[in-house]
């Protein structure tokens, strides 16, 4: 904790309270929600499957169909999120896994309704589109209707979509759960004398340790552990990518990337502008690693040095906070609430509710998945955040990141669910903006001795979202190309990962000490419904920095504008939302503006390193 030499005991860290959502799997509330969803899914088919009659009131039908869609989505999203929340904090819990499977089974009917809804809209296309421009009750859904019609053009016949959804439960989704179960439960002996073991999640966390020997030991053990499970991991990734290729081809997509661009609500021109700007920035990141290598006393950084702390990176010597290397949970929560409130009092009040109402599960423990995420539960109109808090400032900013997602959902909570479904690109914008609010406040108040570590921490995070994300993007493109022809072996996956890492990190990292198993570490690769779960992070980072720059110029008045931008994210394309914010995301120059922030910080980092 801040001012303490020891890490905060995991026992003092919070676990989330899910009872306000459902008191348990056996509760009447949970059972009633499941029964209502099953009944509604059956009853709704008669409305959505009927072709329009000559005298049909299309306006009334559209309103009724949208209402059915909303109730089904609220129930299904809440049930699914609740089950996953229970499962992801206890991956060995057979009851949680069983309920997750049961909701997935119910999801077959839900997905069928989605297919029927799109087909029914298409059967009434001209009339519905006309009403979406004139009818007051339908007009707010104009973008949603147009998007659903666009997805309908990439839909198989209902019976084939039914089959695909059913097979997904025992295919892509199951492969993804295998990755989660293996990564959260596989462990290695850390101390031969005591027999102490560390899970893969715990070994990854040691990448932040100040002792290079500890980081190197953890890296070697992690590589060894992944080597021991590489065959099932390769089989899982083959299964996910193979099924994606087959299904998207049948749905009329030329490439999985084409679908990902549409899911992100951007254009190919946007993605080209973004990735080309990222590629041009690589030399500045390699310069950063060379500066860091000199600071930690090595000729060239290894992969396990990426997160090595420099300077006084753990604590902040600011009024009301003693200096030190670790933060207690209370200090971290108070700090985030105060910084959020400094930007927007409503955002600060929201963060305080999140901490006080046990919306956050922060305790690392065996069986809990690694990393962090935020989920929203529509029936409860409240989010839940999962993280693995270790007391570092980086861990604090992770909490701020996820609470940025949570604040985004809170800004939309009074809207129909169809108008709250924003793309990954804009989701990451909200989280990055929240992180930036915390970081900029920290750096402005930091003592001179702490600035080196804080600046480096921000550059480090940016490097992951630009350099590492670009390596992941290149890796996934290569995988899809190879997977079209044949299954890949674990050795081939590792070779492609090393090639991708070398192409982006370049001479910034020791080519003999990279991480060939990052394809097994990152659960994003195992998402069957969302390929290229990478470039949206770069989009969010750079657009978030652009919004923060606007806040600098406009001051406190920007808080209201920011809330409005968040509210619009479910009702327009990313191109339109960003255009309204004064940004041209199809221009490479726009993205260079955000990257220039890091270029300046790397120069500052170099100057601080000389002092």
Secondary structure per residue as TSV (DSSP state, phi and psi in degrees):
chain	resnum	aa	ss	phi	psi
A	1	X	-	360.0	158.9
A	2	X	T	-57.8	125.2
A	3	X	T	90.7	-4.3
A	4	X	-	-114.2	152.2
A	5	X	S	-89.9	-10.5
A	6	X	S	-112.2	153.8
A	7	X	-	-66.8	153.0
A	8	X	-	-67.2	134.8
A	9	X	-	-59.8	134.5
A	10	X	G	-61.6	-24.4
A	11	X	G	-66.3	-23.3
A	12	X	G	-90.8	-0.7
A	13	X	S	-89.7	148.5
A	14	X	-	-78.4	150.4
A	15	X	-	-110.4	146.8
A	16	X	-	-73.1	158.0
A	17	X	-	-104.8	113.0
A	18	X	-	-98.8	-3.9
A	19	X	T	-59.7	-35.4
A	20	X	T	-64.5	-19.6
A	21	X	T	-81.6	-63.1
A	22	X	-	-143.8	136.0
A	23	X	S	-66.6	-11.8
A	24	X	-	159.9	169.6
A	25	X	T	-64.1	-28.3
A	26	X	T	-91.1	2.2
A	27	X	S	-73.2	151.6
A	28	X	H	-59.3	-35.7
A	29	X	H	-64.4	-43.4
A	30	X	H	-66.3	-45.4
A	31	X	H	-63.5	-39.4
A	32	X	H	-65.1	-39.4
A	33	X	H	-65.1	-41.4
A	34	X	H	-63.7	-44.5
A	35	X	H	-65.0	-40.9
A	36	X	H	-64.2	-41.6
A	37	X	H	-63.1	-45.4
A	38	X	H	-62.6	-42.9
A	39	X	H	-66.6	-45.0
A	40	X	H	-63.9	-40.6
A	41	X	H	-61.0	-36.4
A	42	X	H	-74.3	-46.4
A	43	X	H	-65.3	-35.6
A	44	X	H	-69.2	-23.9
A	45	X	H	-58.4	-35.2
A	46	X	H	-65.9	-33.6
A	47	X	H	-74.9	-42.9
A	48	X	H	-85.4	-20.7
A	49	X	H	-89.9	-13.4
A	50	X	S	-78.6	129.9
A	51	X	-	-71.9	152.7
A	52	X	-	-64.0	136.2
A	53	X	-	-88.1	160.0
A	54	X	T	-54.7	-37.0
A	55	X	T	-101.8	15.8
A	56	X	-	-63.1	140.4
A	57	X	-	-84.9	95.5
A	58	X	H	-63.0	-34.0
A	59	X	H	-63.1	-46.6
A	60	X	H	-64.5	-41.0
A	61	X	H	-61.6	-44.0
A	62	X	H	-63.0	-43.7
A	63	X	H	-61.7	-43.5
A	64	X	H	-65.3	-42.1
A	65	X	H	-64.9	-40.8
A	66	X	H	-65.8	-35.6
A	67	X	H	-67.1	-41.3
A	68	X	H	-62.9	-46.8
A	69	X	H	-56.4	-41.9
A	70	X	H	-65.5	-48.5
A	71	X	H	-65.2	-41.6
A	72	X	H	-61.4	-44.5
A	73	X	H	-64.7	-40.5
A	74	X	H	-62.0	-47.4
A	75	X	H	-65.1	-49.3
A	76	X	H	-65.8	-43.6
A	77	X	H	-63.2	-42.8
A	78	X	H	-67.0	-46.8
A	79	X	H	-62.1	-46.2
A	80	X	H	-64.0	-42.9
A	81	X	H	-66.4	-40.7
A	82	X	H	-61.2	-46.6
A	83	X	H	-63.8	-41.2
A	84	X	H	-68.6	-35.9
A	85	X	H	-60.7	-41.7
A	86	X	H	-67.5	-42.5
A	87	X	H	-69.8	-43.6
A	88	X	H	-70.0	-16.4
A	89	X	T	-97.6	-1.9
A	90	X	-	-158.2	75.2
A	91	X	T	-67.8	-8.6
A	92	X	T	-96.7	1.4
A	93	X	-	-75.7	106.2
A	94	X	H	-67.3	-31.8
A	95	X	H	-67.3	-45.1
A	96	X	H	-62.2	-42.8
A	97	X	H	-63.6	-40.7
A	98	X	H	-62.7	-42.1
A	99	X	H	-69.1	-37.0
A	100	X	H	-60.9	-42.2
A	101	X	H	-63.5	-38.1
A	102	X	H	-65.6	-39.8
A	103	X	H	-69.6	-35.8
A	104	X	H	-62.9	-36.7
A	105	X	H	-64.6	-42.8
A	106	X	H	-62.6	-31.2
A	107	X	H	-62.4	-21.9
A	108	X	H	-61.7	-42.2
A	109	X	H	-68.2	-37.3
A	110	X	H	-64.8	-43.8
A	111	X	H	-67.8	-33.0
A	112	X	H	-64.8	-41.3
A	113	X	H	-60.7	-38.9
A	114	X	H	-62.1	-42.6
A	115	X	H	-62.9	-45.9
A	116	X	H	-65.4	-39.4
A	117	X	H	-59.8	-45.8
A	118	X	H	-65.2	-41.0
A	119	X	H	-65.9	-39.1
A	120	X	H	-66.1	-39.3
A	121	X	H	-61.2	-44.6
A	122	X	H	-62.5	-34.6
A	123	X	H	-68.1	-19.5
A	124	X	T	-119.1	20.7
A	125	X	H	-43.6	-59.9
A	126	X	H	-61.1	-44.8
A	127	X	H	-67.5	-42.0
A	128	X	H	-66.9	-42.6
A	129	X	H	-62.4	-38.5
A	130	X	H	-65.2	-43.1
A	131	X	H	-64.5	-33.8
A	132	X	H	-67.2	-11.6
A	133	X	H	-99.9	-17.6
A	134	X	H	-123.9	-33.4
A	135	X	-	-79.9	124.3
A	136	X	H	-61.9	-33.4
A	137	X	H	-78.8	-19.8
A	138	X	H	-105.8	-26.2
A	139	X	H	-53.6	-40.6
A	140	X	T	-59.8	-20.7
A	141	X	T	-96.7	11.8
A	142	X	H	-56.3	-48.4
A	143	X	H	-64.8	-42.5
A	144	X	H	-59.8	-44.4
A	145	X	H	-63.4	-45.2
A	146	X	H	-62.1	-40.2
A	147	X	H	-67.2	-41.1
A	148	X	H	-63.3	-38.3
A	149	X	H	-66.1	-36.6
A	150	X	H	-66.1	-40.1
A	151	X	H	-68.7	-31.8
A	152	X	H	-61.3	-30.1
A	153	X	T	-68.0	-16.0
A	154	X	T	-115.8	40.5
A	155	X	-	-117.4	138.5
A	156	X	-	-79.5	176.1
A	157	X	-	-59.8	149.6
A	158	X	H	-50.7	-42.2
A	159	X	H	-67.5	-32.0
A	160	X	H	-74.1	-37.5
A	161	X	H	-65.3	-36.4
A	162	X	H	-60.1	-47.8
A	163	X	H	-62.9	-43.7
A	164	X	H	-61.1	-43.1
A	165	X	H	-65.4	-39.3
A	166	X	H	-66.7	-45.5
A	167	X	H	-67.3	-27.3
A	168	X	H	-61.5	-33.0
A	169	X	H	-62.6	-38.7
A	170	X	H	-99.4	3.9
A	171	X	T	-115.3	-100.9
A	172	X	H	-56.8	-46.2
A	173	X	H	-64.3	-40.5
A	174	X	H	-66.4	-38.6
A	175	X	H	-63.1	-39.7
A	176	X	H	-63.5	-39.9
A	177	X	H	-68.3	-31.4
A	178	X	H	-60.8	-45.3
A	179	X	H	-59.5	-42.4
A	180	X	H	-65.8	-44.1
A	181	X	H	-65.6	-43.0
A	182	X	H	-65.3	-47.1
A	183	X	H	-68.2	-28.3
A	184	X	H	-90.5	-14.0
A	185	X	H	-119.2	-21.2
A	186	X	-	-67.0	135.2
A	187	X	E	-138.4	162.6
A	188	X	E	-131.3	153.3
A	189	X	E	-71.2	122.4
A	190	X	E	-93.4	-42.1
A	191	X	E	-124.1	110.7
A	192	X	T	-63.0	-33.0
A	193	X	T	-70.8	-44.9
A	194	X	T	-94.1	-16.5
A	195	X	T	81.7	7.6
A	196	X	E	-59.7	134.8
A	197	X	E	-116.1	152.9
A	198	X	E	-129.1	135.4
A	199	X	E	-73.2	168.1
A	200	X	H	-59.7	-36.2
A	201	X	H	-63.1	-44.3
A	202	X	H	-66.7	-37.9
A	203	X	H	-65.0	-39.3
A	204	X	H	-62.7	-37.8
A	205	X	H	-64.1	-27.4
A	206	X	G	-73.6	-3.8
A	207	X	G	-63.7	-15.9
A	208	X	G	-96.2	-1.1
A	209	X	-	-66.1	139.4
A	210	X	S	-69.6	-18.1
A	211	X	-	-89.0	117.1
A	212	X	H	-62.5	-34.7
A	213	X	H	-63.1	-37.9
A	214	X	H	-67.1	-44.9
A	215	X	H	-61.0	-43.3
A	216	X	H	-66.5	-41.8
A	217	X	H	-61.8	-44.5
A	218	X	H	-63.4	-42.5
A	219	X	H	-60.3	-45.5
A	220	X	H	-64.3	-42.4
A	221	X	H	-67.2	-37.3
A	222	X	H	-64.7	-44.8
A	223	X	H	-59.6	-43.2
A	224	X	H	-62.8	-41.4
A	225	X	H	-64.8	-45.4
A	226	X	H	-65.7	-34.4
A	227	X	H	-58.3	-37.7
A	228	X	H	-70.1	-19.2
A	229	X	T	-122.3	18.1
A	230	X	H	-66.0	-30.9
A	231	X	H	-66.4	-51.9
A	232	X	H	-64.3	-32.6
A	233	X	H	-66.3	-40.1
A	234	X	H	-66.5	-39.1
A	235	X	H	-62.6	-41.1
A	236	X	H	-62.9	-45.8
A	237	X	H	-68.2	-36.9
A	238	X	H	-59.9	-41.7
A	239	X	H	-64.2	-45.8
A	240	X	H	-64.2	-51.2
A	241	X	H	-71.3	-35.3
A	242	X	H	-64.3	-44.9
A	243	X	H	-67.5	-35.6
A	244	X	H	-61.2	-46.3
A	245	X	H	-60.1	-46.0
A	246	X	H	-65.0	-46.8
A	247	X	H	-68.8	-43.6
A	248	X	H	-68.5	-30.5
A	249	X	H	-64.8	-41.9
A	250	X	H	-68.7	-23.3
A	251	X	T	-89.7	2.7
A	252	X	T	90.9	16.7
A	253	X	-	-93.2	135.9
A	254	X	S	-70.7	-40.4
A	255	X	-	-140.8	155.1
A	256	X	H	-61.5	-31.4
A	257	X	H	-64.3	-34.4
A	258	X	H	-59.9	-43.7
A	259	X	H	-66.3	-40.3
A	260	X	H	-62.4	-36.0
A	261	X	H	-64.2	-42.1
A	262	X	H	-67.6	-42.6
A	263	X	H	-59.4	-34.7
A	264	X	T	-78.3	-6.6
A	265	X	T	57.0	39.6
A	266	X	-	-120.0	-170.5
A	267	X	-	-119.5	159.7
A	268	X	H	-55.8	-35.1
A	269	X	H	-63.0	-36.8
A	270	X	H	-64.2	-47.8
A	271	X	H	-63.6	-40.4
A	272	X	H	-63.6	-42.9
A	273	X	H	-63.2	-41.6
A	274	X	H	-65.9	-53.9
A	275	X	H	-67.9	-34.3
A	276	X	H	-68.3	-36.8
A	277	X	H	-65.8	-39.4
A	278	X	H	-61.8	-44.0
A	279	X	H	-62.1	-42.3
A	280	X	H	-66.6	-21.7
A	281	X	T	-84.7	-7.8
A	282	X	H	-55.4	-39.5
A	283	X	H	-57.8	-34.8
A	284	X	H	-70.1	-31.8
A	285	X	H	-72.4	-35.0
A	286	X	H	-67.5	-34.5
A	287	X	H	-63.3	-40.4
A	288	X	H	-58.7	-45.3
A	289	X	H	-65.0	-32.4
A	290	X	H	-69.4	-36.8
A	291	X	H	-65.6	-43.7
A	292	X	H	-63.4	-39.4
A	293	X	H	-59.1	-42.1
A	294	X	H	-65.9	-33.5
A	295	X	H	-71.0	-36.8
A	296	X	H	-94.0	3.2
A	297	X	T	78.3	35.3
A	298	X	-	-127.9	158.9
A	299	X	S	-71.1	-43.7
A	300	X	S	-142.1	137.1
A	301	X	B	-66.4	142.9
A	302	X	-	-95.9	171.3
A	303	X	G	-58.0	-36.2
A	304	X	G	-76.9	1.2
A	305	X	G	-98.5	-5.7
A	306	X	T	-54.9	-42.0
A	307	X	T	-102.2	12.0
A	308	X	-	-59.9	128.2
A	309	X	-	-72.2	143.6
A	310	X	-	-128.6	148.9
A	311	X	S	67.2	-162.2
A	312	X	S	-91.8	74.0
A	313	X	-	-83.2	-17.9
A	314	X	S	-83.3	-41.4
A	315	X	-	-121.0	176.4
A	316	X	-	-132.5	131.8
A	317	X	-	-91.9	80.3
A	318	X	B	-124.6	158.2
A	319	X	T	-52.1	131.0
A	320	X	T	87.2	-6.4
A	321	X	B	-130.9	114.6
A	322	X	-	-65.9	150.1
A	323	X	-	-70.5	170.5
A	324	X	S	149.3	-177.4
A	325	X	S	-102.2	-13.5
A	326	X	-	-130.5	148.9
A	327	X	-	-107.5	137.8
A	328	X	-	-78.5	163.4
A	329	X	H	-62.3	-40.0
A	330	X	H	-64.3	-43.4
A	331	X	H	-62.7	-41.9
A	332	X	H	-64.6	-44.6
A	333	X	H	-66.6	-42.2
A	334	X	H	-62.8	-39.6
A	335	X	H	-64.5	-46.2
A	336	X	H	-63.6	-45.6
A	337	X	H	-59.0	-44.5
A	338	X	H	-64.1	-42.9
A	339	X	H	-71.6	-41.7
A	340	X	H	-60.5	-43.9
A	341	X	H	-64.7	-29.6
A	342	X	H	-66.0	-29.5
A	343	X	H	-82.8	-47.6
A	344	X	-	-151.4	113.0
A	345	X	H	-52.4	-35.8
A	346	X	H	-65.2	-37.1
A	347	X	H	-68.9	-37.5
A	348	X	H	-66.0	-42.7
A	349	X	H	-62.2	-38.9
A	350	X	H	-63.1	-45.7
A	351	X	H	-60.4	-40.4
A	352	X	H	-61.9	-40.9
A	353	X	H	-60.9	-39.8
A	354	X	H	-61.4	-40.8
A	355	X	H	-73.8	-43.3
A	356	X	H	-72.6	-29.4
A	357	X	T	-97.0	13.3
A	358	X	T	58.3	50.2
A	359	X	-	-89.8	-1.3
A	360	X	E	-121.8	132.9
A	361	X	E	-107.9	107.1
A	362	X	-	-110.5	-10.1
A	363	X	-	-80.6	119.9
A	364	X	-	-71.2	138.0
A	365	X	-	-162.7	159.6
A	366	X	T	-63.8	137.5
A	367	X	T	92.4	-13.6
A	368	X	S	-91.6	138.5
A	369	X	-	-67.0	155.3
A	370	X	S	-81.4	178.8
A	371	X	S	76.5	-150.9
A	372	X	-	-154.6	152.3
A	373	X	E	-158.1	165.3
A	374	X	E	-126.7	136.9
A	375	X	E	-128.9	151.5
A	376	X	E	-114.5	136.3
A	377	X	E	-113.2	99.8
A	378	X	T	-58.3	-37.1
A	379	X	T	-64.3	-36.3
A	380	X	T	-86.3	-12.0
A	381	X	T	50.5	43.9
A	382	X	E	-152.3	152.6
A	383	X	E	-95.2	173.3
A	384	X	E	-137.4	140.7
A	385	X	E	-119.8	130.3
A	386	X	E	-109.5	134.3
A	387	X	-	-150.8	174.6
A	388	X	-	-128.6	86.1
A	389	X	-	-75.5	129.1
A	390	X	-	-119.5	7.7
A	391	X	S	88.5	-4.3
A	392	X	S	-83.9	161.8
A	393	X	H	-65.6	-33.7
A	394	X	H	-61.2	-40.0
A	395	X	H	-67.0	-36.4
A	396	X	H	-61.4	-44.7
A	397	X	H	-68.5	-26.4
A	398	X	H	-64.3	-42.2
A	399	X	H	-61.4	-43.5
A	400	X	H	-61.2	-41.2
A	401	X	H	-56.8	-50.9
A	402	X	H	-68.8	-33.6
A	403	X	H	-70.0	-23.3
A	404	X	H	-64.2	-42.4
A	405	X	H	-59.7	-44.5
A	406	X	H	-63.4	-41.7
A	407	X	H	-63.4	-38.3
A	408	X	H	-57.5	-49.3
A	409	X	H	-65.4	-34.1
A	410	X	H	-66.5	-34.5
A	411	X	H	-67.4	-16.8
A	412	X	T	-110.0	-0.3
A	413	X	T	-64.7	-21.4
A	414	X	T	-92.1	4.3
A	415	X	S	-95.6	156.0
A	416	X	-	-56.6	146.9
A	417	X	G	-60.6	-28.7
A	418	X	G	-63.3	-23.3
A	419	X	G	-99.0	9.9
A	420	X	S	-113.4	-1.1
A	421	X	-	-89.2	90.1
A	422	X	-	-95.0	156.4
A	423	X	-	-77.8	165.2
A	424	X	H	-55.3	-39.7
A	425	X	H	-56.5	-47.9
A	426	X	H	-81.0	-24.0
A	427	X	H	-63.9	-44.3
A	428	X	H	-70.1	-24.6
A	429	X	H	-60.3	-45.9
A	430	X	H	-63.0	-40.9
A	431	X	H	-71.0	-39.9
A	432	X	H	-66.4	-39.2
A	433	X	H	-60.9	-43.4
A	434	X	H	-62.3	-43.5
A	435	X	H	-57.7	-43.8
A	436	X	H	-65.6	-38.1
A	437	X	H	-57.0	-44.4
A	438	X	H	-68.3	-47.1
A	439	X	H	-63.2	-47.3
A	440	X	H	-63.7	-35.8
A	441	X	H	-66.4	-40.8
A	442	X	H	-64.6	-45.7
A	443	X	H	-67.9	-32.7
A	444	X	H	-71.3	-26.2
A	445	X	H	-100.2	-5.9
A	446	X	-	-73.1	146.9
A	447	X	-	-69.7	158.2
A	448	X	H	-55.1	-39.7
A	449	X	H	-67.3	-20.4
A	450	X	H	-93.4	-15.7
A	451	X	H	-63.5	-35.9
A	452	X	H	-57.1	-49.6
A	453	X	H	-66.6	-38.7
A	454	X	H	-69.1	-44.7
A	455	X	H	-61.6	-43.3
A	456	X	H	-64.2	-37.2
A	457	X	H	-62.4	-38.9
A	458	X	H	-70.3	-40.9
A	459	X	H	-63.3	-41.3
A	460	X	H	-58.5	-46.2
A	461	X	H	-63.0	-42.9
A	462	X	H	-62.5	-37.9
A	463	X	H	-62.4	-40.0
A	464	X	I	-63.5	-39.3
A	465	X	I	-81.6	-18.5
A	466	X	I	-104.3	-60.8
A	467	X	I	-73.0	-51.0
A	468	X	I	-69.5	-38.7
A	469	X	H	-62.4	-39.3
A	470	X	H	-63.5	-37.4
A	471	X	H	-65.6	-38.4
A	472	X	H	-67.8	-39.0
A	473	X	H	-62.6	-46.2
A	474	X	H	-65.5	-40.8
A	475	X	H	-59.7	-47.1
A	476	X	H	-66.8	-36.6
A	477	X	H	-61.4	-43.9
A	478	X	H	-64.9	-39.4
A	479	X	H	-62.4	-46.2
A	480	X	H	-62.1	-38.3
A	481	X	H	-64.0	-44.0
A	482	X	H	-73.3	-37.1
A	483	X	H	-69.3	-21.7
A	484	X	T	-62.2	-28.4
A	485	X	T	-95.7	-36.3
A	486	X	S	-169.1	166.0
A	487	X	-	-68.3	150.8
A	488	X	-	-104.1	145.1
A	489	X	-	-82.1	166.4
A	490	X	H	-59.3	-38.3
A	491	X	H	-63.4	-37.8
A	492	X	H	-68.6	-40.4
A	493	X	H	-60.8	-43.8
A	494	X	H	-64.6	-39.6
A	495	X	H	-64.9	-41.2
A	496	X	H	-65.9	-37.0
A	497	X	H	-67.1	-43.7
A	498	X	H	-63.0	-40.4
A	499	X	H	-62.1	-42.7
A	500	X	H	-66.3	-42.0
A	501	X	H	-64.7	-42.5
A	502	X	H	-64.4	-33.6
A	503	X	H	-71.4	-24.4
A	504	X	H	-104.6	-45.7
A	505	X	H	-74.0	-27.5
A	506	X	G	54.2	-136.7
A	507	X	G	-82.9	9.4
A	508	X	G	-72.1	-26.3
A	509	X	B	-124.5	151.7
A	510	X	-	-63.5	117.1
A	511	X	T	-64.6	-15.9
A	512	X	T	-93.9	-2.1
A	513	X	S	-133.4	59.3
A	514	X	-	-101.0	-159.7
A	515	X	-	-134.0	92.6
A	516	X	T	-70.4	-12.6
A	517	X	T	-103.2	18.8
A	518	X	H	-62.8	-20.3
A	519	X	H	-67.4	-24.6
A	520	X	H	-90.3	-29.8
A	521	X	H	-68.4	-46.2
A	522	X	-	-82.9	110.3
A	523	X	G	-64.4	-18.8
A	524	X	G	-59.0	-31.5
A	525	X	G	-66.5	-20.1
A	526	X	G	-99.0	18.8
A	527	X	-	-92.5	108.7
A	528	X	T	-70.2	-24.2
A	529	X	T	-95.8	-5.1
A	530	X	-	-144.2	86.0
A	531	X	S	-74.1	162.7
A	532	X	-	54.7	51.5
A	533	X	-	-80.8	55.6
A	534	X	S	-140.8	-59.8
A	535	X	H	-59.7	-26.2
A	536	X	H	-59.5	-26.5
A	537	X	H	-67.2	-41.7
A	538	X	H	-65.0	-41.1
A	539	X	H	-57.3	-51.1
A	540	X	H	-61.9	-40.8
A	541	X	H	-60.7	-52.6
A	542	X	H	-73.1	-36.4
A	543	X	H	-70.4	-37.9
A	544	X	H	-61.1	-41.2
A	545	X	H	-63.9	-36.2
A	546	X	H	-64.4	-40.6
A	547	X	H	-67.0	-37.2
A	548	X	H	-66.6	-35.7
A	549	X	H	-63.7	-36.6
A	550	X	H	-65.3	-38.6
A	551	X	H	-61.0	-40.5
A	552	X	H	-57.2	-40.7
A	553	X	H	-76.3	-38.6
A	554	X	H	-93.8	-20.6
A	555	X	G	76.6	-159.0
A	556	X	G	-55.3	-26.8
A	557	X	G	-62.3	-21.4
A	558	X	H	-68.1	-22.0
A	559	X	H	-56.6	-42.6
A	560	X	H	-67.3	-39.2
A	561	X	H	-63.8	-38.8
A	562	X	H	-64.8	-42.8
A	563	X	H	-60.6	-38.0
A	564	X	H	-67.4	-39.9
A	565	X	H	-59.2	-44.5
A	566	X	H	-63.1	-39.2
A	567	X	H	-65.9	-27.2
A	568	X	H	-83.3	-11.3
A	569	X	T	-65.5	-21.2
A	570	X	T	-94.8	1.6
A	571	X	S	-123.1	10.3
A	572	X	S	-160.3	165.7
A	573	X	-	-72.0	161.1
A	574	X	H	-62.4	-34.2
A	575	X	H	-62.6	-44.7
A	576	X	H	-71.6	-41.8
A	577	X	H	-60.4	-45.0
A	578	X	H	-72.2	-31.7
A	579	X	H	-63.9	-39.9
A	580	X	H	-64.8	-25.7
A	581	X	T	-86.6	4.5
A	582	X	T	86.5	26.5
A	583	X	-	-123.0	142.5
A	584	X	-	-110.0	93.1
A	585	X	T	-78.3	-5.3
A	586	X	T	-89.2	3.2
A	587	X	S	-105.7	130.7
A	588	X	H	-62.5	-30.2
A	589	X	H	-62.1	-35.3
A	590	X	H	-60.2	-47.0
A	591	X	H	-69.1	-32.9
A	592	X	H	-62.8	-31.6
A	593	X	H	-60.4	-42.8
A	594	X	H	-68.8	-38.0
A	595	X	H	-68.4	-27.4
A	596	X	H	-63.2	-28.1
A	597	X	H	-59.2	-44.3
A	598	X	H	-72.5	-34.4
A	599	X	H	-59.5	-43.2
A	600	X	H	-66.9	-39.8
A	601	X	H	-67.5	-35.2
A	602	X	H	-67.8	-36.4
A	603	X	H	-63.7	-44.6
A	604	X	H	-62.4	-40.1
A	605	X	H	-60.0	-43.8
A	606	X	H	-62.1	-40.2
A	607	X	H	-67.9	-41.8
A	608	X	H	-65.1	-34.7
A	609	X	H	-65.5	-24.5
A	610	X	H	-80.3	-16.6
A	611	X	-	-80.4	360.0
